[in-house]
Amino acid sequence: MKATQQLKDEHEGVKIMLSIIEQVCRQLEAVGSLNEGHFEGILEFLKVFVDKCHHGKEEDLLFPALIAVGVPKEGPIAVMLHEHEIGRNYVKAISEAYAIYMAGDKFSSKDIMQNAYGYISLLKDHIEKENNVLFVMADSHLSDKIQDELFEGFEKIEEERIGVGKHDEFHRLLEKLSGIYLN
């Protein structure tokens, strides 16, 4: 499997989570509450799987590999890095609003929803750009040998940053929450 295919496959999981978050926000708006366990799992997924693992693979390995073969850092790579930062800011704001919500201020639910919808919109566009521009560029510029080396590096990042078995745990979370919120 190409390294870029692994990233595309991860994007599919992220898109499922974005749909789940959308439904959680609709429920929060309709009934004024959310399932705390589910929401904490969602936040962990965003912080650990999306940011530490997925974005870590791109920032630490893919982007430098692209720069090494002549793709300018100032182009699509700079845009992706900037969007990763915006995403981190959204997740931080969601987490802060959730902490306020958990402390008893239910009005912070508006901040949770506003930032969650911003995050969803950002990531949907971001994933499309990566899948249809950046990864196409990577596939045309990176040799099979480099793709294999990236894939091996991705596996190490996954093991070191999220731990053995955590990836499967996140897949089980996606399945569980999909069954609750998307069916």
SULGIVEN-V755247 format. One record per residue. N is the residue number from 1. RES is the residue in one small letter. PSI is psi in radians with two decimals (999 if undefined). OMEGA is omega as a letter, one per 40 degrees, with the letter a starting at -180 (NA if undefined). Layout:
n:res:psi:omega
N:RES:PSI:OMEGA
N:RES:PSI:OMEGA
This chain:
n:res:psi:omega
1:m:2.39:i
2:k:2.61:i
3:a:-0.70:a
4:t:-0.55:i
5:q:-0.66:i
6:q:-0.74:i
7:l:-0.70:i
8:k:-0.72:i
9:d:-0.72:i
10:e:-0.64:i
11:h:-0.63:i
12:e:-0.73:i
13:g:-0.70:i
14:v:-0.71:i
15:k:-0.64:i
16:i:-0.78:i
17:m:-0.64:i
18:l:-0.68:i
19:s:-0.67:i
20:i:-0.81:a
21:i:-0.71:i
22:e:-0.76:i
23:q:-0.66:i
24:v:-0.73:i
25:c:-0.69:i
26:r:-0.72:i
27:q:-0.75:i
28:l:-0.73:i
29:e:-0.68:a
30:a:-0.76:a
31:v:-0.14:i
32:g:0.25:i
33:s:2.89:i
34:l:2.79:i
35:n:2.01:a
36:e:-0.74:i
37:g:-0.76:i
38:h:-0.79:a
39:f:-0.65:i
40:e:-0.64:i
41:g:-0.71:i
42:i:-0.82:a
43:l:-0.72:i
44:e:-0.74:i
45:f:-0.80:a
46:l:-0.73:a
47:k:-0.72:a
48:v:-0.98:a
49:f:-0.93:a
50:v:-0.92:a
51:d:-1.07:a
52:k:-0.79:a
53:c:-1.14:a
54:h:-0.95:i
55:h:-0.53:i
56:g:-0.73:i
57:k:-0.75:a
58:e:-0.87:a
59:e:-0.69:a
60:d:-0.46:a
61:l:-0.96:a
62:l:-0.91:a
63:f:-0.81:i
64:p:-0.62:i
65:a:-0.70:i
66:l:-0.74:i
67:i:-0.69:a
68:a:-0.48:i
69:v:0.22:i
70:g:0.05:i
71:v:2.16:a
72:p:2.38:i
73:k:-0.49:a
74:e:-0.21:a
75:g:-2.20:a
76:p:-0.57:a
77:i:-0.77:i
78:a:-0.69:i
79:v:-0.79:a
80:m:-0.76:i
81:l:-0.76:i
82:h:-0.74:i
83:e:-0.58:i
84:h:-0.73:i
85:e:-0.78:i
86:i:-0.75:i
87:g:-0.76:i
88:r:-0.71:i
89:n:-0.70:i
90:y:-0.81:a
91:v:-0.69:i
92:k:-0.79:a
93:a:-0.69:i
94:i:-0.80:a
95:s:-0.75:i
96:e:-0.75:i
97:a:-0.65:i
98:y:-0.71:i
99:a:-0.71:i
100:i:-0.74:i
101:y:-0.79:a
102:m:-0.43:i
103:a:-0.01:i
104:g:-0.07:i
105:d:1.59:a
106:k:-0.27:i
107:f:-0.36:i
108:s:-0.16:i
109:s:-0.54:i
110:k:-0.68:i
111:d:-0.67:i
112:i:-0.90:a
113:m:-0.78:a
114:q:-0.82:a
115:n:-0.61:i
116:a:-0.76:i
117:y:-0.64:i
118:g:-0.74:i
119:y:-0.79:i
120:i:-0.84:a
121:s:-0.82:i
122:l:-0.88:a
123:l:-0.59:i
124:k:-0.81:i
125:d:-0.73:a
126:h:-0.81:a
127:i:-0.74:i
128:e:-0.76:i
129:k:-0.77:a
130:e:-0.83:a
131:n:-0.72:a
132:n:-0.20:i
133:v:-1.12:a
134:l:-0.81:a
135:f:-0.54:i
136:v:-0.76:i
137:m:-0.79:i
138:a:-0.78:a
139:d:-0.51:i
140:s:-0.37:a
141:h:-0.44:a
142:l:2.28:i
143:s:2.89:i
144:d:-0.64:i
145:k:-0.79:i
146:i:-0.71:i
147:q:-0.74:i
148:d:-0.74:i
149:e:-0.71:i
150:l:-0.78:i
151:f:-0.79:i
152:e:-0.72:i
153:g:-0.67:i
154:f:-0.73:i
155:e:-0.70:i
156:k:-0.76:i
157:i:-0.76:i
158:e:-0.80:a
159:e:-0.76:a
160:e:-0.65:a
161:r:-0.54:a
162:i:-0.31:i
163:g:2.71:a
164:v:2.28:i
165:g:-0.27:a
166:k:-0.62:i
167:h:-0.79:i
168:d:-0.65:i
169:e:-0.71:i
170:f:-0.63:i
171:h:-0.68:i
172:r:-0.69:i
173:l:-0.78:i
174:l:-0.79:i
175:e:-0.81:a
176:k:-0.90:a
177:l:-0.56:i
178:s:-0.75:i
179:g:-0.54:a
180:i:-0.80:a
181:y:-0.34:a
182:l:-0.04:a
183:n:999:NA
